[in-house]
Amino acid sequence: MVLIYHYFFLAIVTKPNSVAGHVQALGRLTWTGVDLFFVLSGFLIGGILLDAQGSQNYFRTFYIRRFFRIVPLYALWFVVTCAAIVLIHWMDLNRFRWFLSGHLPLLPYAFFLQNFWMATHNTLGGAPSGGTWSLAIEEQFYLTLPAVLYFTKIRYRVPLLVAGVLMAPTIRILLHFLWHENRTALFVLMPCRADALLLGVLGAILLRTEGWKERLQQGRVPLYLALCVFLAGAAVLTSLDNSLTAKMDKLSIISGGYTWMACLYLLFILFAVTQPTSLIAKCMRWSPLRWLGTMAYGLYLIHDYASAFLGSLVPAIPSWGTNGRVLAVGVGSLALTLAIARLSWLRLEKPLLQLGHRYRY
């Protein structure tokens, strides 16, 4: 979803009320693939921590596994970024000058703190590194959630998590009115996006609470009805998100839109888990999606680099038109990103993941 948004939706120009414009409008909310990522992360990581809460090496095993999964590839990305900046300066590569524009200080990126700098400067930074705000949020979430679940008594967990879910849109609304000139802060700061992450954790608790999983398994009709309601709401949000900046400007999306989409994605996950024979679950088990899923981290980390790199090499050909060039660059970027991400998964990420899983709870 995010690749579709970045590669095709953002750059393609269509005429209002044209067929192409209506087709493009269907993709307005593909940027919320990041919110799906947050919900899924909360669901999976929360489930791991809940299952391991009686372990004597609860914290050590969790953080060792997270280190091997996340840090090596990110460190490689960081080194390559630093090297590219130095080489472009040193060799005076004018064609790649775009890489230097808008960059924030590099040091915060080394510690997953770039989202604070992005919020302060009201920018996502340089184009290839702009998407790393979500990785910073993830790492900050990983640092806090294990302690929250470990030290909070069971009867207080759900109220605490619900309070966190409600806190996120409240903070977004406050920032909208109190820091109106800064539109980026409410998009990239962890407390502002905690609703999606914590809804995932609530889903993990729900499936581990006696009786609730059985109710969900036997309640296909209520789940379908809930999905229809939230899908209808997503259609309304699609009509509201009618500009590239709507996700950070429109109060309807800022206040409840993020949370609404997160609830929709949680419903899809719960439906897929509790209704394994349903069409939704079968679609989510589609082998190409699972193949992409194994490489999702690498895909996300490098996809902006691939499009920016190819975009600087592909010339503007008049006969193609603007959209023709965008499509050519998008398709080429997708192929390049998939190739690099697959290589990264096989040669770097998978071996390191297996190494991390030698440490058991």
ROTOR-160886 format. One record per atom (N, C-alpha, C, O, CB): residue in one letter; x, y, z. Coordinates in steps of 0.02 Angstrom, whole numbers, plus 50000, padded with zeros to 5 digits. Glycine has a CB too. Layout:
AXYZ;...
This chain:
M500414994050000;M500005000050000;M500435006350000;M500305011049963;M499545000050060;V500945006350042;V501385012250046;V501775013149982;V501865018849958;V501875011650106;L502015007649953;L502375008149890;L501925010849834;L502135014949794;L502665001349870;I501305008549832;I500825011049782;I500735018549792;I500725022349743;I500155007349788;Y500665020749854;Y500555027849868;Y501155031949846;Y501075037049812;Y500425028849943;H501755029749865;H502355033649850;H502545033249776;H502765038249747;H502935031249892;Y502475027449745;Y502705026449677;Y502215029149625;Y502425031549572;Y502835019149664;F501575028749639;F501075030349587;F500585035949606;F500455040349566;F500695024149571;F500325035749666;F499795040549683;F500055047649690;F499755052349663;F499465038449748;L500615048549724;L500865055349739;L501035059249676;L500895065249672;L501465054949783;A501335055949627;A501615059649570;A501165059949509;A501265064249466;A502255056449550;I500675055549504;I500245055449444;I499745061249446;I499425062449497;I499875048649438;V499685064649391;V499225070449385;V498625068349343;V498705066049286;V499595076549354;T498035069249371;T497415067549334;T496945073549333;T496985077949376;T497075061349366;K496505073649284;K496015079049279;K495435077549327;K495215071849334;K495755079749207;P495185082749360;P494615081749405;P494015078749368;P493865080549311;P494405088549437;N493685074149402;N493075070849376;N493195066449314;N492715064349282;N492555076049359;S493825065149298;S493975060549243;S493965053349270;S493985052249330;S494655062149210;V493945048449224;V493955041449245;V494605039949282;V494595036749334;V493895036749183;A495165042349256;A495815041349289;A495825044549358;A496115041949405;A496385044149246;G495495050449363;G495475053849427;G495085049949479;G495275049649537;G495165060649420;H494525046849458;H494125042749504;H494495036449524;H494465034249582;H493445040949472;V494855033449476;V495255027549493;V495795029349542;V495925025749591;V495565024349429;Q496125035049530;Q496655037249576;Q496375038649645;Q496705037449696;Q497005043349548;A495765041349648;A495455043049712;A495375036949757;A495395037549818;A494775046249701;L495295031049726;L495235024949766;L495855023549806;L495835019949857;L495075019049721;G496425026349784;G497055025049818;G497255030449868;G497825030449892;G497595024349769;R496795035049883;R496975040549927;R497205038349997;R497625041550027;R496385045149935;L496925032850021;L497085030650089;L497625025150091;L497715021950142;L496465028150124;T497965024050035;T498485018850036;T499055020850083;T499445016550104;T498755017649966;W499125027350099;W499635029350147;W499505026350216;W499965025950257;W499675036950152;T498875024250230;T498725021350295;T498995014150301;T498875010850352;T497975021350307;G499345011750249;G499705005450258;G500175005750317;G500315000550348;G500095003750195;V500435011650333;V500855012450392;V500455011050455;V500715008150503;V501155019550394;D499825013250457;D499405011950515;D499255004450522;D499235001850578;D498745015850510;L499165001050465;L499094993750467;L499724990650497;L499694985950537;L498954990850396;F500304993250476;F500944990850503;F500964991750579;F501194987250615;F501534994550470;F500744997550604;F500734998750676;F500274993950712;F500464991050764;F500525005950690;V499664992950686;V499194988450718;V499474981350719;V499444977950770;V498514988550682;L499734979150663;L500004972450658;L500604971550705;L500684966350737;L500214970850586;S501014976750710;S501584976450755;S501364975950828;S501624971950866;S502024982650746;G500864980050847;G500604979550915;G500304972850930;G500384970150985;G500094984950927;F499954970050880;F499634963450888;F500154957950897;F500084953750941;F499194961950827;L500674958050855;L501184952650858;L501654953450917;L501774948750954;L501584952550793;I501924959550925;I502394960750980;I502044960151047;I502314957251095;I502724967650973;G501434962851051;G501054962151113;G500924954851129;G500974952851187;G500394965951108;G500744950951078;G500624943751089;G501244940151113;G501204935951158;G500374940651026;I501814941751084;I502454938651105;I502584940151178;I502764935751217;I503044941151061;L502504946451198;L502644948451267;L502144945451316;L502334943551371;L502634956051272;L501514945051296;L501014941951340;L501164934551351;L501084932051407;L500314942851311;D501374931151298;D501524924051304;D502164922751345;D502244917451374;D501604920851234;A502604927751347;A503254926851380;A503284930151449;A503814930551479;A503814929651337;Q502714932551474;Q502724936651535;Q502964932951597;Q503174936051646;Q502044939551548;G502944926351596;G503194922551654;G503924920651647;G504194917251692;G502784916451664;S504244922651594;S504934920651581;S505424924551625;S505324930451639;S505114921651507;Q505954921051647;Q506464924351688;Q506914928851646;Q507214933551672;Q506884919051724;N506964927551581;N507384931851537;N506944935851489;N507124936851431;N507894927451498;Y506384938051515;Y505864941651476;Y506164947551438;Y506074947951377;Y505314944051523;F506504952051472;F506764958051440;F507364956451395;F507404958851339;F506964963251493;R507824952351421;R508434950951384;R508284947651317;R508544949751265;R508914946551425;T507874942451317;T507724938951255;T507354943451206;T507504943451146;T507304932751268;F506874947351231;F506504951751187;F506964956751151;F506924957551091;F505964955551226;Y507394959951189;Y507814965151159;Y508374962251116;Y508584965451067;Y508114969551213;I508614956451132;I509114953251089;I508804951551022;I509104952750969;I509414946851123;R508214948651023;R507874946850960;R507704953150919;R507794953150858;R507224942950975;R507464958350952;R507314964550916;R507944967550886;R507934970250830;R506974969750964;F508504967050923;F509134969850897;F509324966450832;F509464969850782;F509704968950949;F509324959850831;F509534956150771;F509054957250713;F509244956950655;F509594948750786;R508414958450729;R507924959350675;R507964966250644;R507854967050583;R507224958250702;I508114971350684;I508034978150660;I508694981850649;I508784985050598;I507624981950709;V509154981350696;V509734985850697;V510224984650640;V510444989450609;V510094985250762;P510424978350624;P510934977550572;P510734980450504;P511134984050474;P511074970150563;L510134979150480;L509924981850416;L509874989450419;L510064992950372;L509254978850394;Y509614991950475;Y509554999250482;Y510245002450485;Y510355007850457;Y509155000950546;A510714999150519;A511395001850523;A511715002050454;A512065006850437;A511834997550570;L511594996850413;L511844996850344;L511535002650305;L511885006150268;L511694990150310;W510885003550312;W510545009250279;W510855015850300;W510965020250259;W509785009150295;F510995016650365;F511275022850391;F511975024150363;F512135029750344;F511295022650468;V512385018950361;V513075019650335;V513055021450261;V513425025850238;V513475013150345;V512625018150222;V512565019650151;V512325026850141;V512575030250096;V512075014750117;T511865029150182;T511625036050177;T512185041050190;T512275045750152;T511055037250227;C512565039850243;C513125044350259;C513645044250203;C513895049550183;C513455042150326;A513805038250177;A514295037650123;A514055041350060;A514455044550026;A514435030250107;A513405040750045;A513135044149986;A513195051649992;A513365055049943;A512405042149975;I513055054350050;I513105061550061;I513825063950052;I513945069050019;I512855063450131;V514305060150080;V515005062050074;V515235061650001;V515575066149977;V515455057350118;L515035056349966;L515255055449896;L514965060849850;L515305063349806;L515055048449870;I514335062549861;I514025067649819;I514375074349828;I514485078049780;I513275068249834;H514545075949890;H514915082149903;H515605081749872;H515825086349837;H514975083349979;W515955076249884;W516655075549864;W516735075249788;W517185078449761;W516955069249895;M516295071549754;M516345070749682;M515925075749643;M515925075749581;M516135063649663;D515575080049679;D515165085249647;D514695082349595;D514685084449537;D515625090549615;L514295077449615;L513835074049570;L513185077949566;L512725076949606;L513705066749594;N513145082349517;N512565086949512;N511915083249502;N511385085449526;N512675091749455;R511935077549466;R511325073849452;R510995071349516;R510385070349518;R511475067949406;F511385070449569;F511125067749631;F511095072949687;F511075071149746;F511545061849654;R511105079349668;R511075084749717;R510425084549757;R510405086849814;R511155091449683;W509895081749727;W509255081249763;W509335077449829;W508955078649877;W508745077749719;F509835072949831;F509935068849890;F510135073049951;F510015071050008;F510465063449876;L510435078749938;L510685082949992;L510175087850018;L510255090650072;L511305086649970;S509635089049980;S509165094249998;S508705091950055;S508445086350055;S508745096249938;G508605096350102;G508125095150155;G508335090350209;G507935088650252;G507505092750127;H508965088050208;H509175083150258;H509215086250327;H509465091850336;H509855080150238;L508975082650376;L509055084450446;L509715081850472;L510045077950437;L508465081650488;P509945084050532;P510565081350559;P510555073750562;P510045070750579;P510695084150630;L511115070650545;L511145063350540;L511155059850607;L510915054150613;L511745061350499;L511435062950658;L511525059550722;L510875056850751;L510865051150774;L511845064250772;P510325060650751;P509695057750778;P509475051350743;P509165047050775;P509145062850773;Y509625050750679;Y509445044650642;Y509795038550671;Y509525033050671;Y509615045350567;A510405039450697;A510785033850724;A510455030950787;A510575025250804;A511495036150741;F510035034950821;F509725032750883;F508965032450878;F508615032350929;F509925037450940;F508695032250817;F507975031950805;F507605037750839;F507075036850868;F507695025250830;L507895043650836;L507585049550866;L507395054850813;L507215060450831;L508065052650916;Q507445052950750;Q507335057850697;Q506635060850697;Q506535066350673;Q507465054750631;N506135057150724;N505455059850724;N505395066150767;N504975070450753;N504965054550747;F505805066650819;F505795072750860;F506065078750820;F505785084250824;F506215071750925;W506585077550782;W506865082950740;W506385084750684;W506305090650666;W507555080850710;M506045079650656;M505545080950604;M504985085250632;M504755089850599;M505275074350576;A504755083650693;A504215087450724;A504435094650737;A504045099350726;A503985084150789;T505045095550761;T505285102150779;T505375106550717;T505205112550719;T505955101650815;H505625103650662;H505765107450601;H505185107350551;H505225110350498;H506385104750568;N504635103850569;N504045103450527;N504205100950456;N503985103750407;N503715110350522;T504595095550453;T504775092550389;T504945085250401;T505155083250455;T505375096350357;L504845081150349;L505055074150352;L505775073250333;L506025067650331;L504615069850307;G506125078650318;G506825078250300;G506915076450227;G506455077150186;G507185073250343;G507515074250210;G507665072250141;G507215066650119;G507025062350158;G508385070150135;A507035066750054;A506545062050028;A506695054750043;A506255051150066;A506495062949953;P507315052250032;P507435045150043;P507395042950116;P507275037050130;P508095043250016;S507485047550162;S507485045650233;S506845047950269;S506775046950329;S508085048650268;G506375050950232;G505775053550263;G505345048250295;G505045049450347;G505375057350213;G505315042350265;G504885037050291;G505125033850355;G504765029950385;G504815031850240;T505735035450377;T506005032250437;T505685034850501;T505835032250555;T506745033250440;W505245039850496;W504885042150557;W504505036350589;W504465035850650;W504405047950540;S504225031950547;S503825026350574;S504265021250609;S504055018050657;S503425023050518;L504885020350585;L505345015850618;L505545018650686;L505625014850734;L505975014650575;A505625025250690;A505785028350754;A505215027250804;A505335025650862;A505905035950745;I504595027950780;I504015026650823;I504015019450848;I503895018050906;I503355028250786;E504165014750802;E504185007650820;E504695006350875;E504555002950924;E504345003450759;E505295009150867;E505815007950917;E505635010850984;E505765007851036;E506485010850894;Q505325016750984;Q505115019751047;Q504555015651080;Q504505015251141;Q504865026951035;F504145012551038;F503625008051063;F503935001851093;F503714999551146;F503145006151006;Y504434998951060;Y504764993051086;Y505114994351152;Y505164989851194;Y505264990351035;L505355000351162;L505705002051224;L505225002651283;L505415001451340;L506085008551216;T504595004351269;T504125005651324;T503635000051337;T503464998751395;T503745011951309;L503394996651285;L502864991651295;L503064985851341;L502664984051383;L502664988851228;P503664982851334;P503834977251379;P503764979051452;P503504975051492;P504534974851365;A503984984951472;A503944986951542;A503214988151562;A503004986351617;A504354993351555;V502824991151517;V502114992451533;V501744985951547;V501374985451596;V501774996251475;L501834980951504;L501494974551513;L501764970651573;L501394967151607;L501534970351450;Y502404971251585;Y502724967351638;Y502534969951708;Y502414965951753;Y503484967451630;F502524976551715;F502434979451782;F501704981351797;F501544983151853;F502864985551789;T501264981051746;T500564982851758;T500174976551777;T500214971451743;T500254986151695;K499794976951831;K499384971251851;K498864969651796;K498624974151761;K499034972551919;I498694963251791;I498274960951736;I497614964851733;I497384966651679;I498124953551743;R497314966151791;R496654969451790;R496694976751769;R496184979751751;R496334968951860;Y497294979651770;Y497364986651749;Y497604987451677;Y497614993051651;Y497854990151796;R497784981951645;R498084982451578;R497604985451527;R497764990251492;R498314975651554;V497014982551522;V496534984851471;V496344992151483;V496354996051435;V495904980451471;P496154994151544;P496005001351554;P496585005851536;P496485011251508;P495795002551625;L497195003751551;L497775007851536;L497875008451460;L498015013851435;L498405004851568;L497795002951425;L497875003051352;L497325007051318;L497445010651270;L497894995951324;V496705006351343;V496155010251316;V496285017651326;V496155021751282;V495485008151349;A496545019451385;A496705026451398;A497245028951349;A497215034651326;A496955027351471;G497725024551333;G498235026351284;G497955027351215;G498165031951179;G498785021151282;V497465023151196;V497145023851131;V496765030551127;V496805033951076;V496655018051118;L496415032251180;L496035038551181;L496495044651186;L496335050051162;L495545038551239;M497075043651217;M497545049151226;M497805051651159;M497905057651150;M498135046951270;A497925047051111;A498245048751048;A497835053951008;A498115059150991;A498335042551005;P497185052850994;P496815058050958;P496745064550998;P496705069950969;P496125055550939;T496725063951065;T496685069951107;T497305074251097;T497255080351090;T496605068051181;I497895071151098;I498515074751088;I498545077751017;I498775083351008;I499125070251099;R498305073950968;R498305076550899;R497875082850893;R498065087650860;R498055071150850;I497285082750925;I496845088550922;I497165094450957;I497135100050932;I496155086850954;L497465093251015;L497795098751052;L498365101751010;L498435107851007;L498075096151119;L498765097450979;L499305099950937;L499035103850877;L499335108750855;L499745094250913;H498475101550851;H498165104950793;H497995112250810;H498085116650769;H497535101250770;F497755113350871;F497555120150890;F498115124150923;F498165130150914;F496955119750936;L498545120750962;L499055124350999;L499695125350959;L500075130050973;L499215120751062;W499825121050909;W500445121450869;W500245120950796;W500495116850758;W500945115750888;H499785125450777;H499465124850712;H499955125650654;H499855122650601;H498915129950705;E500475129650664;E500955130650610;E501385124650597;E501725124250545;E501395136650625;N501385119950643;N501795113850635;N501325107950622;N501025105350669;N502245112550697;R501265105850559;R500805100450542;R501115093550547;R500765088550547;R500545101550472;T501785093350551;T502125086850549;T502125083350617;T502115077250620;T502845087750526;A502125087250671;A502205084350738;A501675079150753;A501835073750778;A502185089850791;L501045080650737;L500505075950754;L500505069750710;L500125065050722;L499835079450750;F500925069850659;F500975064050614;F501545059450632;F501515053450618;F501055066450542;V502075062050664;V502695058150671;V502885056650744;V503355052850755;V503255061750638;L502545059550793;L502735058350862;L502375052150889;L501795051050875;L502565064450906;M502735048250929;M502465041850951;M501815042450991;M501355038650977;M502975038350994;P501745047151039;P501095047551075;P500515048951028;P499945046951042;P501125052851128;C500645052550973;C500105054250926;C499885048250885;C499325048150859;C500325059850879;R500305043150879;R500135037250839;R500065030950883;R500045025450857;R500665036050786;A500035031950949;A500005026250995;A499345022550989;A499305016751010;A500105028551066;D498815025750962;D498175022350959;D498215016050916;D497945010850936;D497645026950931;A498535016350859;A498595010550815;A498995004950848;A498804999150846;A498915012450747;L499555006750878;L499985001850911;L499624998450969;L499654992350976;L500625005150935;L499285002451010;L498954999651069;L498324995851052;L498134991251088;L498795005251118;L497984997750998;L497414993750975;L497634986750956;L497284981850969;L497054997150915;G498224986250925;G498504979650909;G498624975550972;G498484969550973;G499144980350870;V498894978751024;V499024975251087;V498354973051118;V498304967551144;V499404979851137;L497854977351116;L497194975551142;L496914969451105;L496604965051136;L496704981451136;G497034969151040;G496814963251001;G497164956951025;G496854951651029;G496944964350927;A497814957451040;A498184951651065;A497924949451133;A497884943451146;A498934953351070;I497754954251176;I497464952551242;I496784949251233;I496624944351268;I497404958851286;L496384951951187;L495714949251175;L495734941851158;L495334937951182;L495364953151120;L496204939951115;L496254932951093;L496554928451147;L496544922351140;L496654932451030;R496824931451199;R497114927551254;R496704927951318;R496904925651371;R497824929951269;T496114931051312;T495654931551368;T495124926151363;T494794925351311;T495334938651371;E495034922351417;E494594916651416;E493884918551393;E493574923151420;E494564913351485;G493644915051343;G492974916151319;G492924920851259;G492484919951217;G492564918951373;W493374925651254;W493314930651200;W493484927751132;W493154929351082;W493764936551215;K494004923451129;K494174920451064;K493604916251038;K493444916350978;K494814916251070;E493274912351084;E492704908251064;E492134912551039;E491794910750991;E492474903851123;R492014918251072;R491474922651050;R491614925450981;R491164925950939;R491394928451100;L492244927150969;L492424929750903;L492364924350850;L492144925650794;L493134932650904;Q492564918250867;Q492524912750820;Q491794911150802;Q491654909250746;Q492864906550848;Q491354911950850;Q490654910250839;Q490244916350815;Q489654915750797;Q490344907550903;G490554922250814;G490194928350797;G490384931250730;G490574937050725;G490304933550850;R490354927250678;R490544929550611;R490104935350588;R490344940150559;R490514923750561;V489444934850601;V488984940050578;V489134946850610;V489184951850574;V488254938050593;P489224947250677;P489404953650707;P490064956350680;P490144962450671;P489444952950782;L490544952050667;L491184954250639;L491084957150569;L491374962250551;L491684948550637;Y490674953750528;Y490524956250461;Y490184963150465;Y490364967750427;Y490074951350423;L489704963850511;L489354970250518;L489834975750539;L489814981350513;L488784969650569;A490274974150586;A490764979150609;A491234981150552;A491404986950544;A491174976350668;L491444976150512;L491874977650455;L491514982250405;L491814986950379;L492084971150420;C490874980850392;C490494985050345;C490444992250370;C490504996950331;C489784982150334;V490324993050435;V490274999750464;V490935003550456;V490945009250435;V490074999350539;F491485000250473;F492135003550470;F492365004550398;F492725009350384;F492644999650509;L492175000050353;L492325001150282;L491935007150255;L492205010950214;L492164994950242;A491315007950277;A490925013750256;A491255020150282;A491285025250246;A490195013250283;G491505019950343;G491865025750369;G492495027150330;G492665032950320;G492035024650442;A492845021950309;A493445022850268;A493265026150201;A493655030150175;A493795016150255;A492685024450174;A492465027550111;A492345035050122;A492505039050079;A491825024250085;V492055036850179;V491955043950195;V492635047450202;V492715052950176;V491555044750261;L493115044250236;L493775047250244;L494115048050176;L494485052850165;L494215042950290;T493995043250130;T494285043850063;T494035050150028;T494415053549993;T494105037550021;S493395051650037;S493115057650007;S493385063950039;S493445069150007;S492365057650011;L493555063550104;L493825069350139;L494565070450124;L494795076150120;L493735068550214;D494925064950114;D495655065350101;D495755066850027;D495995062649989;D496015058650122;N495585072950008;N495585074649936;N496175078949915;N496165081949862;N494955078249919;S496695079149957;S497315082549939;S497895078949970;S497805074850015;S497295090049961;L498495080449946;L499085076849970;L499245078450042;L499595074650075;L499675078449927;T498995084150068;T499145086050136;T498555084950183;T498575086950241;T499355093250139;A498025081950159;A497415081250199;A497545077350263;A497245078750315;A496865077950159;K497985072350260;K498105068150318;K498395072050376;K498375069750433;K498555062450300;M498675077950362;M498955081950416;M498585088550425;M498765092450469;M499685083350403;D498065089950386;D497725096250389;D496995095750410;D496745100250444;D497765099550323;K496655090550390;K495935090150403;K495805087350473;K496045081950491;K495585085850349;L495425091150512;L495305089350581;L494945082650586;L495055078850633;L494905094750616;S494505081150538;S494145074850539;S494615068850536;S494495063750568;S493645074450482;I495155069550497;I495645064150490;I496125064150549;I496305058950575;I496025064850424;I496325070150570;I496785070850627;I496475068050690;I496795064250727;I496995078150637;S495845069850703;S495535068050767;S495365060750770;S495615057150814;S494915072150777;G494935058450725;G494705051550729;G494885047150670;G494815041050673;G493995051350738;G495115050250615;G495245046350555;G495795041150564;G495705035450543;G495435050850499;Y496345043150594;Y496885038250606;Y496635032450649;Y496765026650634;Y497495041750641;T496265034150702;T496015028950748;T495505024550713;T495495018450724;T495695032150810;W495095027550671;W494585023650635;W494915018450590;W494715012650588;W494125028350593;M495415020650552;M495765016050507;M496115010550546;M496145004850524;M496255019850463;A496395012350604;A496725007250645;A496225002050670;A496384996150671;A497085010650705;C495625004350689;C495094999550709;C494904995050651;C494794989050661;C494475003350735;L494854997850591;L494694993850532;L495214988450521;L495044982650508;L494634998350470;Y495844990250526;Y496374985350515;Y496394980050570;Y496534974150557;Y497054988850511;L496244982050632;L496204977150686;L495634972150673;L495714966250685;L496104980750754;L495074974650648;L494514970250632;L494714965150578;L494534959250583;L493914974250608;F495074967350528;F495304962750476;F495754957350506;F495694951450489;F495684966650420;I496204959350550;I496664954550581;I496274949550624;I496384943550619;I497194958150624;L495824952050666;L495434947650708;L495004942950666;L494934937050683;L494994951750756;F494734945450612;F494324941250568;F494744935850537;F494534930050534;F493984945450514;A495334937550513;A495764932650481;A495984927250530;A496054921350511;A496384936050451;V496104929150592;V496344924350642;V495784919750667;V495884913750676;V496654927950702;T495194922650677;T494644918750708;T494194915450656;T493794910950673;T494234923150752;Q494244917550593;Q493834914550540;Q494294912050484;Q494284914750429;Q493314919750512;P494684906950497;P495204904750449;P494934902150383;P495304901750334;P495624899550480;T494294900150381;T494014897550318;T493674902950277;T493424901550222;T493524891950333;S493654909050302;S493304914450267;S493714916750207;S494314915450202;S493174920350315;L493374920250160;L493704922850101;L494234928050121;L494764928350090;L493184926050053;I494084932050172;I494574937150195;I495214933750217;I495764935850199;I494274941350252;A495144928550258;A495734925050283;A496124921750225;A496744921850225;A495544919750335;K495754918850178;K496094915750121;K496474920850079;K497024919550056;K495584912050076;C496174926750071;C496524932050034;C497154934250071;C497674935550040;C496064938150024;M497114934550137;M497694936650176;M498234931250179;M498804932750197;M497484938550247;R498054925150162;R498554919850158;R498824918950088;R499194914250075;R498254913250183;W498634923350042;W498854922949973;W499614922949971;W499934927350000;W498574928849931;S499914918149937;S500634917149940;S501054923249918;S501564924649950;S500824911349897;P500844927049865;P501244933049849;P501264938149906;P501774941449915;P500964936249787;L500714938749943;L500714943450000;L501174940950055;L501524944850086;L499994944350027;R501174934450067;R501624931750119;R502344932450097;R502784933850138;R501454924250133;W502474931650032;W503144932550005;W503374939750016;W503934941050037;W503174930849929;L502924944550003;L503074951550016;L503174952750091;L503604956650111;L502524956149989;G502764949450131;G502804950450203;G503484948750232;G503714952150278;G502284946250237;T503804943650206;T504464941850233;T504974947450220;T505454948150258;T504714935350201;M504864951350168;M505344956550149;M505104963550167;M505404968450145;M505484956150074;A504574964050206;A504244970550215;A504714975750245;A504684981650224;A503644969650260;Y505124973850292;Y505574978650324;Y506064981550274;Y506144987650270;Y505954975350383;G506394977250237;G506864979650186;G506524983650132;G506794988750109;G507224973850155;L505924981450110;L505554985050059;L505424992250081;L505524996950043;L504894981550044;Y505194992950143;Y505014999550168;Y505635004050175;Y505605010050159;Y504654998950235;L506175001050198;L506775005050212;L507105007750149;L507385013150150;L507275000950251;I507065003950094;I507445005950034;I507005008649977;I507275010949927;I507845000150009;H506345008249984;H505935009649925;H505995016949902;H505975018349842;H505195008149940;D506075021649948;D506155028649928;D506815029849892;D506855033949846;D506105033249989;Y507325026249913;Y507975026849879;Y507935024449807;Y508195027649762;Y508525022849917;A507595018949796;A507545016049729;A507185020949682;A507415022049626;A507175009349730;S506625023749704;S506255028349660;S506635034749648;S506635037449593;S505565029849690;A506955037349700;A507335043549691;A507935042549645;A508095046749604;A507575046249759;F508265036749652;F508845035249611;F508645034449537;F508945037549493;F509185028749636;L508125030449525;L507905029549455;L507615035949426;L507695037349367;L507385023849451;G507275039749468;G506985046049445;G507505050949422;G507375055049378;G506575049049500;S508115050549451;S508655055049430;S509005052549367;S509365056449335;S509155055849486;L508895046249349;L509225043349290;L508785043349228;L509025044349173;L509455036349305;V508135042349238;V507675041949181;V507545048949154;V507305053249192;V507005038449201;P507695050249092;P507605057049065;P506865058649053;P506455054149049;P507995057849000;A506725064949047;A506045067149030;A505945066448955;A506235070248916;A505915074549053;I505555061648934;I505435060348863;I504755063348845;I504235061048869;I505455052548848;P504745068348801;P504115071948786;P503545067348765;P502965068348784;P504235076948732;S503705062248725;S503175057848700;S502845053748756;S502275051448749;S503455053148647;W503205052948811;W502925049048867;W502415053248906;W501915050548930;W503485046848914;G502545059648911;G502135063848955;G502345062949027;G502725058349043;G501385062248947;T502105067149071;T502295066849142;T502085060349174;T502485057149208;T501975072649180;N501465058249162;N501215052149193;N501565045949165;N501665041049201;N500465051549183;G501745046049101;G502105040449072;G502775039549105;G502985033949119;G502205041548997;R503115045049118;R503765044549152;R503675042149224;R504065038049249;R504125051449152;V503155044649258;V503015042449327;V502895034949329;V503155031449373;V502405046249355;L502495032449282;L502345025249280;L502975021149265;L503085015949296;L501815023749227;A503395023649219;A504005020049202;A504475019849262;A504755014549278;A504365023449143;V504555025549296;V504985025749355;V504685021449411;V505055018049447;V505075033049379;G504025021749419;G503705017849472;G503785010349462;G503955006749509;G502975019549475;V503655008049402;V503725000849388;V504454998649395;V504594993449425;V503464999149316;G504915002649368;G505625000949375;G505845001049448;G506234996749469;G506055005849336;S505605005849486;S505775006349557;S505515000349596;S505844997649640;S505505012749588;L504904998249578;L504604992449611;L505024986249599;L505164982349645;L503884991349587;A505234985149537;A505654979349520;A506324979649556;A506554974649583;A505764978949444;L506634985649556;L507284986349589;L507224985349664;L507644982049695;L507574993349575;T506694988149694;T506584987449766;T506484980049785;T506764977749834;T505984991549789;L506074976549746;L505944969449760;L506594965349755;L506704960949796;L505424966649712;A507004966849705;A507624963049696;A508104964249754;A508394959449781;A507964965149630;I508184970549774;I508644972049829;I508384969349895;I508754966549935;I508754979649835;A507724970049907;A507434967649969;A507474960049974;A507594957350028;A506704969849975;R507384956649918;R507444949349919;R508154947149936;R508264942649976;R507234946349851;L508644950449906;L509344949049920;L509494950449993;L509844946550026;L509804953149874;S509244956150019;S509354957850088;S509054952650135;S509354950850186;S509054964750103;W508454950250118;W508124945250161;W508524938750163;W508634935950217;W507414943850136;L508734936450105;L509074929950101;L509774930150130;L509984925350164;L509104927650029;R510144935550118;R510844935850137;R510984939250204;R511504938050235;R511234939350084;L510524943350227;L510654947150288;L510124946050341;L510274943750396;L510714954450273;E509504947650324;E508984947750376;E508804940750402;E508764939750462;E508364950950348;K508694936050357;K508494929250379;K509024925950422;K508854923250475;K508354924950319;P509674925950402;P510184923050447;P510214926450514;P510304923150565;P510864923450414;L510154933150516;L510174936650579;L509554935250622;L509594934750683;L510234944150567;L508984934550589;L508374932750625;L508444925850657;L508234924850715;L507764932850577;Q508724921150621;Q508844914450649;Q509334914750707;Q509264911050756;Q509094909650595;L509844919050701;L510324919850755;L509984922750817;L510124920450872;L510894924450734;G509554927650808;G509204930550864;G508754925550899;G508674925850960;G508794936450842;H508454920950862;H507994916050891;H508344910250925;H508014905750951;H507534913450837;R509004910450925;R509364905650968;R509264907351042;R509334903051085;R510114905550951;Y509094913551054;Y508944915751123;Y508204914551135;Y507784917651102;Y509134923251134;R508044910251181;R507354908151192;R507114910451260;R507494911251308;R507284900551185;Y506444911551263;Y506154913351327;Y506144907251373;Y505914907751430;Y505444916051317;
